[in-house]
């Protein structure tokens, strides 16, 4: 029979990454779980997620993903996949894109399940003013502008976004009110309509923002303080993880269920030994995708042993594939949340 299909949308803040990176190699997921995996590459940054909707189209990166999903529907049977059993899964900005694909015009019959990993839903609302400031800062590049010229504008746009608080942590993203997504005021109505036809698995890692010291060098001195450094880091990490990832994920799942849909939540608990970051953003990826060679030496993994990682990864891959097959998850639930693998 035809196999379940899983379509991967990579993260990278909508400015970095590609579907064919070695860290996203799906061979373990394919071989262990008998699924077909398709990885998507799409336009990023200035080329994919900044446009005024008139002279420069908005949401080109999201439209790329939509076309890829149409290709899957029309062609995946030739690869042994079932076009009626498609799950879209992605991490970080990729997960945010998937949340918007759920409500994109033309996506209604393209997939029936989604897995949203570490979606930064706490920073992707009410972004219109920031986007307008970014567009004003770079102007309108001519349609025949060289790629190098367009990319040179990206740091200018990012600088213009800095004054907009937490939204500036991911300045390039889906622009509401431009094809293929509805305006800000109509988002909840669109997600309500999508709830009955799309199953959701959503969650995050325990310490998503544990890498904040690496991203904000000024915090190094604070975290090194002998008396309060460790406690300050722990409190800041917990607070930012809740506001940017965990609470928005819970709210998304609760709304989805209240609108008649099926939603499960998870929390990724694994803290690699000696990494100094805890169960931080990205630590779920080597449990799901990639090979030993592609992840070897990654600071995020500390001194973790690959055989231990593979053991934990088999559990994660099993949960993801079972959801893709059935829309359900193994009986690992505490309240409404799967907490796995063990810390």
N, C-alpha and C positions, 0 to 999 in steps of 0.2 A: 504494500500500500504506500501511498504518498506520505512523506514525513513532515512533521511540524517545521515551520520556517521561522527563524529568528533573525531580524534585521538589526544590525548594530549601528548606532549613531554615536560617534566619539565625542568626547569633551575637549576642553582646551580653551574655555572662555570665549569661544567663537573667534579666536585669533590664531590658534595653533592646532596641530594634529592632522591626521589623515586616517582613512579607514584601513589602509594597508600597512600601518606600522607593525613592526614585529611584536610589540607588546600587546597587540590585539589579535594575534594569531589564534584562531578558534579551534585548532585541531583537537584539543582535549575535549572540548564541549561536543564537537561533532562525533568523535569516535565513541566516547563513553555514553552519550545520551541519544544517539541516532536522530539528530536534527540536521537541517540544512541551515547554514549561517551565511548571511549576506552582509558585507561591511560597506558602508557608504562613505564616499568622499564628496565634499561640497565646498562652495565658496565661503571664505571667511573674511573677517575684518571689514575693511572699506569695501571690498569687492562683494561681500555677501550680506552685510547687515547694516548698511548706512545708505539711505537714499531718501530724497524728498517725495518720492512717489509720482513725480511729474517728469522732470528732466532725467532723474536717476531712479530707477525702480527700487522700491524697498523690498526687504525680505527675500532677496535672491537666493541666499543660502537655504532658507526654509523651502523655497520652491524647488531647489535642486533635490532636496530630500523627498519632496512630494513626487517628483518625476521618477526618482529611483523606486519608490514604492509602487508606482504604476507599472514600472518595468517588472518588478517582482510579480505582481498580479498576472501580467500577461505572459511571462516567460519561465517562471520558477518550476512549473510542472516538468519542463524538459530536463531539469536537474534533480528530479525525484521529490520535489517539494509540493506541498498542498497549498494552493493559493487561497483556500478558505480557512487556513489555520496559520495565520501570520501574527507573530508577536514582535513588536518593536521595542528594543531595549537600548538604553544608553545611560551615560554617566555625566554628571555635572551639567555643563551647558548643553550637552546632547540630550540629557533628560528634560531640561527645560524646553528644548525644541520639540521633543515628543509630546509634552503636555500641550503644546500649541498645535501639533499635527492632529491631536484628538479633535480639535475644533476648526481645522482648516477646511475651507471650501474645496470640495473634490476628493476628500479623504474618506468619505463615509463608508466605502466598501473595500478599503485597502488593507485593514487590519482589525483584529478583534480583541487584542490584548496588548498591554504595555507594561514595561518594567522601568520605573524611574529611580535611578541610582544617584543619590546625592544631588538632587535637583536644587539649585539655589533660588527657590521660589520666594525667599525672603528679600531678594534684591531685584526682582524682575517685574515689579508692578510700578505703575505711576512714573514712567520713564520718558514721557513725551517732552517735557521741558528740557531734560538733559539731551535728548536726541536733537532737538531743535538747536540747542547751543552748539552741539558738535557739528551739525550741518552748516551753521552760520560761520563757524571757525574755519572750515575748509572750503566753503563755497561749493560751486557745482562744477566738477571736472567735466571737460568735453567728452563725448562718447568715444572719441577716437584717441583719448589720452593714453600714452604708454602705461603699461602696468606699473613700471617703476615710479612714475610720477604719481599715480594714485596711491601706491603704498607709502610714498614719502609723506602723504597727508595724514596717515594713521596716527602717528605720535601727536600731531596737532589736535586731532579730534579727541584723543585720550586725555590730553592736557585740559581741554575745555570741559571735560566731564568731571574733573576732580572735585569741583565745588558742590557736587550733588550727593555727597554722603555715601551711604552704603551702596546705592545703585551704581556708583562709579567703580565698584569692584568688578563689575562685568559690563563695561560701557557699550559693547557691541552685542546686540540681541534682537529678538523679534520686535518689530514695530507694530503696535496694535492699530487697527483701523486701516491697514493697507493689505491688499491681497497677499496671502489667502486667509487672513485672520480678521475677526470682527474688532470693533472698537472697544476701548476699555470698559465702557458702560455695559456692553453686551457680553462680556466674557463669561460671567456666571450662567447666564441663560444658555450660552453655547455649550458649556461643560455639563449643564443639567441635561441637555438634549443628548449629549454623547454618552451619558452614564449608563443607559440601559443597553447599549451595544458594545461597550468596551470594558473588559476586566482590567483591574489595576493592581500591581504590586509596587509599593513605593516605600522608600526608606533612606537611611543614611548610616554613616559610620558613627561610632560612639564619640570620637574626638575629631570631628571634621576639621575644625580650625586649629588643630595641633601644630600645623605647619606655619602658623602665623609668624613665628619668630624668623623663619627663613624668608618670609615675604616682606616683613617690616623690620629692617635691621635696627632701627632705633629701639626696638623692644628688647634686643639682646641684653642691654645693660640692666634693664628692669628685671628681667627674668634671672639674671645672674646674682641679684642681690642675695646675700647669705641668709637673711632672716625671712624675707617675704617673697623672694623671687619665685620659688616653686608654687606657693599658694596663689600668688597673683596670676601666674601662667595658667594654673588649673581653673581658677574662677573665670578668667577671660575666655579661655577655650570653651568652657561649658556654656557661658552666656552667649557667645557668638554662634556656637553650634546650634543652640536652641532657636535663636532668632532667625538665622539664615536657612537652616535645614530642617531640624527636627520638628519644631512646632508647625511650620508651613506644611510639612509632609502629613502630619496628623490631621490638620485641618482639611487638607485636600482629600484624604481618605474618608474622613467623617462626612464631608459634603457629598462625595461620590456615593457613599452608602445611603445617605438620606434622600438622594435623588433616584434611588432604585437600582444602583449599580453594585457590582461586587468589587470590594477592595480589601487588600491585605497589606499590612505594614511589616517592615523588618527593621532590625537594628544590627549592624555588623559590629561584632564585639572584639574581634581579634586584634591584639596589640603585639606586633612583632618585637621579639626580644632585642633590646639594645638600640632601637631606632631613634629614641629621644622625642618622638612625635606622638606616640600612642596609636590608637585606631583612627588615623587621620585620613583626610581626603586622599583618594586614590588607592588606599590599602586594600580595597575590595578587588581591584582590577587583576592582580596576579593570581587571585583565587578563582578567577573566571576565565581569563584570556591570557595568551602569551605562553612562552616556553621558559624553561630554566635559563637558557642562553640569553633570551631577550631581557630578562629581569635581573640577571646576575650583576651584583655590584650596586644596585639601587639603594641609596641611603635610606629610603623609606622602609626598606625591609630589614634594616639592621643586621643582626646576626642570625636571622631566621634560617632554619634548615629546610631545604627544598622538599625533602620527603615529608616533613610535617606540614609544609604549605600545601603539598599535593593532596595530603589526606584531608585537610580542611577544605581545599578547593573542590574535591569530589562532592562534598556535602553541598557547597554553594551551587555548583553546576547542576546537581541533582534537583535542588529546589527550583532553580530557574527553568530547567527543562520540564519539570512536572507542571509548573505554572503554564508554560507554553503549550503543553499537551492538553491540559484539563481546565485551566483557569483557577485551580486550587493549589494549595501548598501542603507539604507533609505535616503531620500532626506534631509540630514543634512549638505550638502557640502558647503564650502566656498572656492572658487578656486577649487583645486583638493583634499582638505584635510578636513576630518571630524574632528571637534573639539568638544569633548564631554567627560563626562557630564559636566555641568557648573561648574566653579571653586568654 
